[in-house]
Amino acid sequence: MVRFCVEEANIKEEDVPKMECFTCNIGDAGEVETLFGEIYNVFQRYPLHMVNCAGYCENFAAVDYPAQNAHDLMGVNLLGAFYLSQCFAKPLIEHNISGGSIVLIASMSGKIVNTPQNQCIYNASKAGVIHLAKSLAAEWGALMHPIRVNTLSPGYTATPLTRNVVSGDASLAAEWTRRVPLGRMAHPREMAGAVLFLLANDASSYTTGEDVLVDGGYSVW
């Protein structure tokens, strides 16, 4: 990941049987391939479930958007999601392993245009993630052992990413919540239920290529 705040992950070692942290630039296909090799070396098995939540946002007027910034953001948000999915799926397909499930974290920004901030490249990247998941779901759903691929599209959620966006403009958070029928931003834990549903083969075995929108009603307008 390019941006990762391990302190805010709030994961306790005793909460899981075995946990390891790895870092990489997911916008680099070679680093992602190395990452999955390291994961296999530690756990001696291929993972069956993957959630990709890596990403970031920048606000620029479209005519002023620096080309390198646009390239880098697309590299992490969209291509990173593809590289991770590719490396996750490859051994499952090669070894005919069943039960694979992927959840890519997209955004309501992949379906609507945010206001008042200008973030055209972020919006485009998340729209791309949603359609990437649909494309992978179609391709990998036809396998002997299908791999399900879905997306979760959160609305405004109180995370380090959104705090960074509003830090220089206190009125922005107020504007966001004013437009949400539930009248507040989401807490990250409110996304967990949807993610667990999409990952769990018993609960969502017939769900693939879907986008679950959890935005407090923001997009109903």
Secondary structure, DSSP 8 states (H G I E B T S, - for coil): --S--GGGG---GGGSS--------TT-HHHHHHHHHHHHHHHSS--SEEEE-------B-GGG--HHHHHHHHIIIIIHHHHHHHHHHHHHHHTT----EEEEE--GGGTS--SSS-BHHHHHHHHHHHHHHHHHHHHHHTSSS--EEEEEEE-SB-SHHHHHHHTT-HHHHHHHHHTSTTSS-B-GGGGHHHHHHHH-HHHHTT--S-EEEESTTGGG-
